[in-house]
Amino acid sequence: MTHSQSIRNVVVTSYVGAGKTSLVEALLFSAGVTSSMGTNANGNTVADFEAEEIQHHHSMSTALLQYEYKETFLNLLDTPGSLDFFADTKNTIHVADGAVLVVGTSGIRSELDRVWEYIQARELPCLIFINELDKERAKFDTTLAEIQEALEAKCVPIAYPVGEEANLRGVVDLLTQKAVIPVPNSHKVQEEDVPADLKEKIAELRKQLIETVAETNDELVEKYLGEGDLTQEEILQGLILGTKTRQFIPVLCGSALLNLGTTVLHQAMTQCLPSPEERAEAIQSAGSHPQTSEEIVRPMDAKEPLSGYVFKTTIDPFMGRLTYLKVCSGVLEADSTFFNSVRNVKEKGGHLYYMQGKKSTQTQQAKAGEIVVMGKLKETQTGDTICTDKAPIVFPSVSLRRPVMSFALEPKSKGDIDKVSLGLHKLVEEDACLEFIRNDETKEMLLSGVGQTHIELTLEKLHRKYGVDVNLHTPKVAYRETIQKMAQAQGKHKKQTGGHGQYGDCWLQLDPLPRNGGFEFLNKIVGGVIPRNFIPAVEKGVVEAMHEGILAGFPVVDVQVQVYDGSHHPVDSSEMAFKVAASMGFKKAMESAQPVLLEPIMNVEVTVPDDMVGAVIGDLNSRRGRILGMDTKGHNQIVKAVVPLAEILKYAPVLTSITAGKGSYSMEFSGYEQAPREVVNKVVEEHMAEKAAASS
């Protein structure tokens, strides 16, 4: 067995409240890694160690739990269930070789669709663990039926609960036909015969299992048809093949909080889910050459040149910047230098670590197939590829949701502006779905994320890690102003102050340009009425005047300006005088050119279940949106529309309310369109009020 064949990289994923972190906690305990089991309620689990996770009782970032179980090295990746942190989950699924999908008995939630969609896209072999069977009204068969309907997948139970609700005491392993009962206050289990009241049910399920696995290859089909049964080894052989080739999904069960069913789950993970080497054989590790874009297939082999993919970045207050990566080929040495093929830079790495939540253990090297954490990288970010410069390769990165919800930030203490900026830039490095910019037009600091919770928890981190607090408010909309007809005006600046005076005189003509036409300046002076050396000053005066329009102080766009006449004084004329004159002339001409306000328009795509399309379209229409069309994607519809930015700044919580959390959306800037009169009146009123407040 090669080193890679003994590794299992398993993502544990689902929705909020399914019990992922509790299951990981139980797995660690049943493997003898920990001496006791923590709980989310008590805030003492190994995986949820960030202060915000402890406070809110659910995961907000992926935790890496690494340990050995019966000669297999397990890398468990416990992911967040909230869609606000789905980018982290998606990046983690990207490097996993198998998945455990956790489903609670309280009902399947909408987030599961998104997780399952990406597991399918990655063609990831999967196990399902039905959790919480100790709860009231918890029914294995009912939950299994819901799962099969929701996922539209062929599911085959390989475990069944012993007892129900408060009387749950273990699970039956359908392969061994033994009841596996945990020993109280111990990580050990004991095996018993199947209880008499379950023998008929177990026989029925075992027959279903044998029929399902027999279909995985011709030899097993012939054996089953000829003899009507298969040996335990043959059942296991078909189960492994069917799982790894995604012909069906084995379903296990139990209770994470009671550590029921984890031993059988451990066996299924080590036997049925593929090693990195097997996964690479089924789904080739393909990348491209950074210069030529030629496709490169890199075998998952320690003898190949080094390559790796970065799927997570954190900044630890004690250990500094930590980079989580999967070694895709070759061997990564601690304190070594390598090439970042995405950023075209060489990096000097630091120590290498195996992680147990926040606890680290140093290692000197990591071979192909391993997941490891490296310290002290300066340039490398999530989604990057590391390799040798002699055999460069770039692996495809994950496509992530763009931030859609923005807030303007105002530090509670004016002296904290630099600390806010520094802290948020570091948090953005950890979270690829955050965006932090300073808008030069509105003079605001803007923080953008995928939802309200995403933003709020980012600010909690900002307070905890960097000691600063901010106030949030709706960001200003960056409107524009333009004109609708041609206009002419004179700008004349004449001032006598003793000695040299100031004299500048120019006639300007303003003409509207098509939308997105920008700005054009034409020199139409003949006969030298304005000397050539003053023409650049005229243009500069116009450009400065365009920074603030006359309606509400927004930049002016899509205008052509001609200077066609004027006069000068041989002594008093200067560049400054003509610049002032041009600014005066532009503003005067704009007053009679029918100025209008332009508002930013966004292309919006809303993904919603079929039965909620009507409500979403109605809401978009109420926001002055124009529906452009719809596409179908599985059970969902994608509604395409254009909507004014001002109407969709607070859309995220509204969409969540309309669709019960099942909808999502993306948006990107489309262009500018003329704003209706009621919007203009409101914006002008706000502008006048701001000017009055500033002058008082």
C-alpha positions, 0 to 999 in steps of 0.5 A: 500500500502506498502512502496515498492509499492510506489517506482519506480526505473526507468533507463532512457537510450539510445545513445548519443544525444537522449535527456535523460538528457533533458528529465529528466530535463523536468520531474523534472520541470513538477513535480514541483521539479525545478523552471526552465529547464536547458539545456546541451548547457548551462551546467546547467542541474541537472543531468550533473554536472561534469565539463567534462559533462558540457564541452562536453555536454553529460553524462559520469556517472549515475546521481540519481534524486529522487523526489515524484510525486503524492504519488509515489517516483521516483528514476530516473537514468540518464545514459551515452549513450556512449559505453565508459561508458557502464559499468556505464549504465549496472550497473544501469540497473542491479538495475532498476525495469523499463526502459524508452528508449529515441529515437531521431528522427534524427535516431537510433544509434548503441549504442541502440543495446547494451542497448536493449540487456541488458534490454532484458537480465534483462527482464526489463519492458520498455517504449519508449519515441520518443523525438525531435518531434519539429525538422525539418523533425521529423516524429512520424510514421517514427521513430516508424517504425524504432524502431520496426525494430531495436528492433524487439519488439511489440510497441504500441503508447499510445500518439500521437503528436499534430502538427509537427516540429515547430508547435508541441504544445502537445500530445494526451493521447490515454487513456483519448482521450484528448490533453495534452498541456503545459501551457507556462512558467509553469509546469502545463498542460491543457487538450483540445479536440482532434483536428479535423484533428487528430480524424481519426488518433487517432481513428485508434491508439486507436483501435490498442491499445484496440486490443493489450491490449485485448490480455493480458488476457482472460477476456478482449479478451471475453469482446472485442469480445463480445462488440467491445470496452473496458472501460478506466479502462479496457484499463488501466488494460490491458496496465499495465499487458502487460507492466509489463509482457513484452508482448509489449512496450508502446510508448510515444512522445514529446519534452524534450526541450519544456516540451511536453509529460512529464505529460503523461510519468509521468503517464505511469511510475507510472502506468505501470512500476513495483514497486520493490516489483512487480519486485521481485515477477516476477524476484526473488532476488536470491543470494548465500551463501558466504561460501556454494554457496547455492542459497538463495531467499531473498524477497523484504521486509523490515521485512527480514534481511538487504541486498543490492547491490552496483551499483556505487561508486564516490569520491566527493571532499567535501563529500568524498567517496559515495556509491550508493546502492539498498536496496534489503531487510530489513532496512538500518540505517544511521551510522550503521555497516553491513557485506560486504559478497564479501570482508568478512569484517565488514563496519561502514557506515556514513550518508545516502542521497537522491540525486538530481544530486549533491545535497543531503538530509540526511535521517535516514534509507532506506527500501527494494526497495529504492535506497540510497547513503551512505558515508564513506565506506572504503572497499565496492566497486561497485558490492559488496553485503552488508548484516547482518553477521547472514544472509549472501548473495551475489547477482550476480554482473554485467559482465563488459568489460575488458579494451582493450586499454592501454597507457603509462603515463609519468607525465609532472613533475617528482615530480608528480609521486606519485600524478598521482598514487594516483589520478588514483587509486581513479579514478579506484575505481569509474570506474570498466572498468579502470585499472592502473598498473605499469609494472615491466618489461617495468618500465611504468605506464599503464592506460587501458580503453575501448576506446580513449574517456574513457582514455582522459576523465579520464585524464581530471578528473585527471587534475581537481581533482588532479592537475596533467598532463601526456603525453601519448604514446604507451606502450612498448610490453613485448617481451621474448627471448628464444633459439632453440638449445642446446649449451654449454659454459664456464663461468670463472671469475678470478681476482687477486687484492692482498690478496684474489682474485676471482675465479669461473669457471663453464661449462653450457649447455642450452637446449630449453624447450617447450613453457611455459616450464619456467625455469629448473636448473639441478646440474650435478656436480660430484666429487666435482669440484664445491663445493656443497655450490657454486651451489646455487650461480651458479643458482642465476647467471643464473637467473639474466642473464636471466632477460636481453637476448642478442637480445634486453634485454628482459627476457629469458624463456623456457630454461633448464640450466645444470651445468656439470663441472667447477673448484674452488680455495680453497682460492679465490672461493666465491659465488660472483665469481661463480655468475659472472661466471655463468652469463658470461657462460649463455650469451656466451652459448646463443649466439650459441643457436640460440636465438629468440624473442617471442611476446605476442599473444592475443585471440581476439573476435570482435562482428560486424554486419553481413554486416561488417564481411568481412572488419573486417576479412580483417583488422585482417589478415593485422595485422598478425591475424589468424582467428579461427572461428565465432559464431552468436549472433542475427544480429551480428557475433563474429569473433574469432582470435589470434593477436600479441599484437603489432598489436592491441594496437591501434585497438579501433579507427580503429574498430570504423572507420571500423564499424561506431561505431557498433563493439566492441571487447575483448581480453585476453592474449593467450601466446607467439609465435616466432616473424617474422624476420622483427619484430625482426629487428625492436625491436633490432634496437629500443633496440640498439638506446635506449642503445646508447641514455642512454650511451650518 
